[in-house]
Amino acid sequence: MGTGTIIRTVLIAAFLLASALPAAALDNQAPTLWQERFFWDALLTARDRLARQQSDPMMIPVMKAIAGQVAQQVANLAQIHQYVKAQGDNLRYAYAQPDPQPSLDTIINNFETLTTGCDQVRQNLYYLTARQRIAQSQALPDPEMYQTGLLILGQVQQLQLTLNALYTDMGAVRGLVVENKWANDNNFSHKTEELMRSVVRVQDSVFAVYNAGYELSMRCR
């Protein structure tokens, strides 16, 4: 168990380094609207006025890129979900040992890494929310834009379903920890609650990215 759990820790760390990078860092080569390339310029007001009759030519590619980035966060969250489920098996094994502490020491490292992963997904979703808010200023009634907006909302729906499953299994993991207080020190209990809070906090960012996507789609309808 000790070796298997350590291997799982390495895999979790590798996953987070590979797939939970900030969305902005993954977006260097992605299409952008002109507002995303300038903090401010003297033509800002004039360009916004023009946008009421003519959208940025990169509008649809940007919306498709946002849909793809939301899909990446779905994949990231699904991977975190699988590792959270694995911690349940690790905990059951640890609590069955005469001395569970060595295994719990490794599991607490897993919890810390998973907490970091959830926080990164949440930040990525807030970044994508901001991109959608910027895109709203360029949105005009257009069938292709509207369908692309629905594509974003479809990915957000998958994101919500994945988060629901993650929350359920994290609740089961937390229940195991609570049932076996005899083996846990205060730090282990704290790290468990910290991971639970991190999972719960992802919900706010899901609401944010959905609301921005819905408003963007309605402007394109």
C-alpha positions as CSV (number, residue, x, y, z in Angstrom):
1,M,0.0,0.0,0.0
2,G,2.8,2.4,0.9
3,T,4.4,2.1,-2.5
4,G,1.2,2.2,-4.4
5,T,0.1,5.3,-2.5
6,I,3.5,7.0,-3.2
7,I,3.1,6.2,-6.9
8,R,-0.3,7.7,-6.9
9,T,1.1,10.9,-5.3
10,V,3.6,11.2,-8.1
11,L,0.9,10.6,-10.7
12,I,-1.3,13.3,-9.1
13,A,1.6,15.8,-9.1
14,A,2.4,15.0,-12.8
15,F,-1.3,15.4,-13.7
16,L,-1.5,18.8,-12.1
17,L,1.6,20.1,-13.7
18,A,0.5,18.9,-17.1
19,S,-3.2,19.7,-17.2
20,A,-4.1,22.3,-14.5
21,L,-1.9,25.1,-15.8
22,P,-3.7,28.5,-15.7
23,A,-6.0,28.9,-18.6
24,A,-4.2,32.1,-19.5
25,A,-0.9,30.2,-19.9
26,L,-2.6,27.7,-22.2
27,D,-4.0,30.5,-24.3
28,N,-0.9,32.0,-25.7
29,Q,-1.6,30.8,-29.2
30,A,-5.4,31.0,-29.0
31,P,-7.5,33.5,-31.0
32,T,-8.2,36.7,-29.1
33,L,-10.5,39.7,-29.4
34,W,-9.0,43.1,-29.8
35,Q,-10.0,44.1,-26.3
36,E,-7.9,41.2,-24.9
37,R,-4.8,42.6,-26.6
38,F,-5.1,46.1,-25.1
39,F,-5.6,47.2,-21.6
40,W,-6.8,50.6,-22.9
41,D,-6.4,52.9,-25.8
42,A,-7.9,56.2,-27.0
43,L,-10.2,54.4,-29.5
44,L,-11.8,52.2,-26.9
45,T,-15.1,54.1,-26.9
46,A,-15.2,54.4,-30.7
47,R,-14.5,50.8,-31.2
48,D,-17.2,49.7,-28.7
49,R,-19.7,51.9,-30.6
50,L,-18.6,50.3,-33.9
51,A,-19.0,46.9,-32.4
52,R,-22.8,47.5,-32.1
53,Q,-23.0,47.1,-35.9
54,Q,-19.9,44.9,-36.6
55,S,-18.4,42.1,-34.5
56,D,-14.7,41.4,-34.2
57,P,-13.8,39.0,-37.0
58,M,-12.2,36.7,-34.3
59,M,-15.5,36.4,-32.4
60,I,-16.5,32.9,-33.5
61,P,-12.9,31.5,-33.2
62,V,-12.7,33.0,-29.7
63,M,-16.0,31.5,-28.6
64,K,-14.9,28.1,-30.0
65,A,-11.6,28.4,-28.1
66,I,-13.5,29.2,-24.9
67,A,-15.7,26.1,-25.4
68,G,-12.5,24.0,-25.8
69,Q,-11.0,25.5,-22.7
70,V,-14.1,24.7,-20.6
71,A,-13.9,21.2,-22.0
72,Q,-10.3,21.0,-20.7
73,Q,-11.5,22.0,-17.2
74,V,-14.1,19.2,-17.4
75,A,-11.3,16.8,-18.1
76,N,-9.2,18.2,-15.3
77,L,-12.0,18.0,-12.8
78,A,-12.8,14.4,-13.9
79,Q,-9.2,13.4,-13.3
80,I,-9.3,15.0,-9.9
81,H,-12.5,13.1,-9.2
82,Q,-10.8,9.8,-10.0
83,Y,-7.9,10.5,-7.6
84,V,-10.4,11.5,-4.9
85,K,-12.2,8.2,-5.3
86,A,-8.8,6.4,-5.0
87,Q,-8.2,8.1,-1.7
88,G,-11.2,6.3,-0.3
89,D,-9.5,3.0,-1.0
90,N,-6.3,4.3,0.5
91,L,-8.0,5.3,3.6
92,R,-9.8,2.0,4.1
93,Y,-6.5,0.2,3.8
94,A,-4.8,2.6,6.2
95,Y,-7.4,2.4,8.9
96,A,-7.2,-1.4,8.7
97,Q,-3.5,-1.3,9.7
98,P,-2.2,-1.6,13.2
99,D,-0.3,1.6,12.6
100,P,-2.0,3.7,9.9
101,Q,0.3,6.7,10.3
102,P,2.7,6.0,7.5
103,S,-0.1,5.6,5.0
104,L,-1.9,8.7,6.3
105,D,1.3,10.8,5.9
106,T,1.2,10.0,2.2
107,I,-2.5,10.5,1.9
108,I,-2.3,13.9,3.4
109,N,0.2,14.9,0.6
110,N,-2.4,13.7,-1.9
111,F,-5.0,15.8,-0.3
112,E,-2.8,18.9,-0.5
113,T,-2.1,18.3,-4.2
114,L,-5.8,17.7,-4.9
115,T,-6.7,20.9,-3.1
116,T,-4.2,22.8,-5.3
117,G,-5.8,21.2,-8.4
118,C,-9.3,22.2,-7.4
119,D,-8.2,25.8,-6.7
120,Q,-6.5,25.9,-10.1
121,V,-9.6,24.7,-11.9
122,R,-11.6,27.4,-10.1
123,Q,-9.2,30.1,-11.1
124,N,-9.2,28.9,-14.7
125,L,-13.0,29.1,-14.8
126,Y,-13.0,32.7,-13.5
127,Y,-10.5,33.5,-16.3
128,L,-12.9,32.0,-18.9
129,T,-15.7,34.0,-17.3
130,A,-13.8,37.2,-17.9
131,R,-13.2,36.3,-21.5
132,Q,-16.9,35.7,-22.0
133,R,-17.7,39.0,-20.4
134,I,-15.4,40.8,-22.8
135,A,-16.9,38.9,-25.8
136,Q,-20.4,40.1,-24.8
137,S,-19.4,43.6,-26.1
138,Q,-18.8,42.1,-29.5
139,A,-21.9,39.8,-29.6
140,L,-24.5,40.4,-32.3
141,P,-27.5,38.3,-33.4
142,D,-25.9,35.6,-35.6
143,P,-26.9,31.9,-36.0
144,E,-23.3,30.6,-35.9
145,M,-22.4,32.7,-32.9
146,Y,-25.6,31.5,-31.1
147,Q,-24.8,27.8,-31.9
148,T,-21.2,28.3,-30.6
149,G,-22.6,29.9,-27.4
150,L,-24.8,26.8,-26.9
151,L,-21.6,24.7,-27.4
152,I,-20.1,26.6,-24.4
153,L,-23.2,26.0,-22.3
154,G,-23.1,22.3,-23.2
155,Q,-19.6,22.0,-21.8
156,V,-20.6,23.9,-18.7
157,Q,-23.4,21.4,-18.2
158,Q,-20.8,18.6,-18.3
159,L,-18.7,20.5,-15.9
160,Q,-21.6,20.7,-13.4
161,L,-22.3,17.0,-13.7
162,T,-18.6,16.2,-13.1
163,L,-18.5,18.5,-10.1
164,N,-21.6,16.8,-8.7
165,A,-19.9,13.4,-8.9
166,L,-16.7,14.8,-7.3
167,Y,-18.7,16.3,-4.4
168,T,-20.5,13.1,-3.7
169,D,-17.3,11.0,-3.6
170,M,-15.4,13.7,-1.6
171,G,-18.3,13.6,0.9
172,A,-17.7,9.8,1.2
173,V,-14.0,10.3,1.8
174,R,-14.7,12.9,4.4
175,G,-17.1,10.5,6.1
176,L,-14.4,7.9,6.3
177,V,-12.1,10.4,8.0
178,V,-14.8,11.4,10.5
179,E,-15.6,7.8,11.3
180,N,-11.9,7.1,12.2
181,K,-11.0,10.0,14.3
182,W,-8.9,7.7,16.5
183,A,-6.3,7.5,13.8
184,N,-6.2,11.1,12.7
185,D,-4.2,14.0,14.1
186,N,-5.5,17.6,13.9
187,N,-3.5,18.4,10.8
188,F,-5.0,15.4,8.9
189,S,-8.5,16.4,9.8
190,H,-7.8,20.0,8.8
191,K,-6.4,19.0,5.4
192,T,-9.4,16.9,4.8
193,E,-11.7,19.8,5.5
194,E,-9.6,22.1,3.4
195,L,-10.0,19.7,0.4
196,M,-13.7,19.6,1.0
197,R,-13.9,23.4,1.0
198,S,-11.9,23.6,-2.2
199,V,-14.3,21.2,-4.0
200,V,-17.3,23.2,-2.7
201,R,-15.7,26.5,-3.8
202,V,-15.5,25.3,-7.4
203,Q,-19.3,25.6,-7.6
204,D,-19.1,29.4,-7.5
205,S,-16.9,29.5,-10.5
206,V,-19.2,27.1,-12.4
207,F,-22.1,29.4,-11.7
208,A,-20.0,32.4,-12.9
209,V,-18.9,30.7,-16.2
210,Y,-22.5,29.5,-16.8
211,N,-24.0,33.0,-16.2
212,A,-21.5,34.6,-18.5
213,G,-22.0,32.0,-21.2
214,Y,-25.8,32.3,-21.0
215,E,-25.7,36.1,-21.3
216,L,-23.3,35.8,-24.2
217,S,-25.5,33.3,-26.0
218,M,-28.6,35.4,-25.5
219,R,-26.9,38.4,-27.0
220,C,-26.1,36.3,-30.1
221,R,-29.6,34.9,-30.4
